[in-house]
Amino acid sequence: MRTVNIHEAKTHLSRLVDRAAKGEPFIIAKAGKPLVKVVPLDAPPARRDEAVRLLKGQISVPDDFDTMFADEIEEMFYGDK
């Protein structure tokens, strides 16, 4: 994905927006630090659950997940009772 500095974005905003609207998103940076990403309004949202879907059926979460190792953790914080 293309990154442009803020000066270039101000100078060529119309052209950059046209390209983004056609499916070429870009990032605007200031002093080399990315600030914003310009994408078309009809762009599909980024999928954050793709990694989880890749592992579907290969992993399982135990029923006691929320309390796993509770005794050991409590011992680390409070010592032997």
C-alpha positions as CSV (number, residue, x, y, z in Angstrom):
1,M,0.0,0.0,0.0
2,R,1.3,3.4,-0.9
3,T,2.3,5.9,1.8
4,V,2.4,9.6,1.0
5,N,3.6,12.4,3.3
6,I,1.1,15.1,4.3
7,H,2.5,17.7,2.0
8,E,2.2,15.4,-1.0
9,A,-1.4,14.5,0.1
10,K,-2.3,18.2,0.2
11,T,-0.8,18.9,-3.1
12,H,-2.3,15.9,-4.9
13,L,-5.4,15.2,-2.8
14,S,-7.9,15.1,-5.7
15,R,-5.8,12.6,-7.7
16,L,-5.1,10.5,-4.6
17,V,-8.8,10.4,-3.6
18,D,-9.8,9.4,-7.2
19,R,-7.3,6.5,-7.0
20,A,-8.5,5.4,-3.6
21,A,-12.1,5.5,-4.8
22,K,-11.1,3.1,-7.6
23,G,-9.7,0.6,-5.1
24,E,-6.1,1.9,-4.4
25,P,-6.1,2.9,-0.7
26,F,-3.2,4.9,0.6
27,I,-1.7,6.0,4.0
28,I,-1.0,9.6,4.9
29,A,2.1,10.0,7.1
30,K,3.5,13.0,9.0
31,A,7.3,13.0,9.6
32,G,7.4,9.4,8.5
33,K,4.7,8.2,11.0
34,P,1.5,6.8,9.5
35,L,-1.5,8.8,10.6
36,V,-4.5,7.8,8.5
37,K,-5.6,5.3,5.9
38,V,-7.8,6.4,3.0
39,V,-10.0,3.7,1.6
40,P,-13.2,3.8,-0.5
41,L,-16.4,3.9,1.5
42,D,-17.7,0.7,-0.1
43,A,-14.5,-1.2,0.8
44,P,-15.2,-4.4,2.8
45,P,-14.1,-4.1,6.5
46,A,-10.9,-5.7,7.5
47,R,-11.4,-9.3,8.8
48,R,-9.7,-9.8,12.2
49,D,-10.9,-13.4,12.7
50,E,-9.2,-14.9,9.7
51,A,-6.5,-16.5,11.8
52,V,-9.1,-18.1,14.1
53,R,-10.9,-19.5,11.1
54,L,-7.7,-21.0,9.8
55,L,-7.5,-23.1,13.0
56,K,-11.1,-24.1,13.1
57,G,-11.4,-27.8,14.1
58,Q,-7.7,-27.9,15.1
59,I,-7.9,-26.4,18.6
60,S,-10.4,-26.5,21.4
61,V,-10.9,-24.4,24.6
62,P,-11.3,-26.4,27.8
63,D,-14.4,-25.9,29.9
64,D,-12.3,-24.7,32.8
65,F,-10.4,-22.1,30.8
66,D,-11.4,-19.2,33.0
67,T,-10.1,-21.0,36.2
68,M,-7.2,-22.9,34.8
69,F,-4.1,-22.7,37.1
70,A,-6.0,-20.5,39.6
71,D,-4.4,-22.3,42.5
72,E,-0.9,-21.9,41.1
73,I,-1.5,-18.2,40.2
74,E,-2.8,-17.5,43.7
75,E,0.2,-19.2,45.2
76,M,2.5,-17.0,43.1
77,F,0.9,-13.9,44.4
78,Y,0.2,-14.9,48.0
79,G,2.5,-17.7,48.7
80,D,1.6,-21.0,50.5
81,K,-1.4,-20.8,52.7
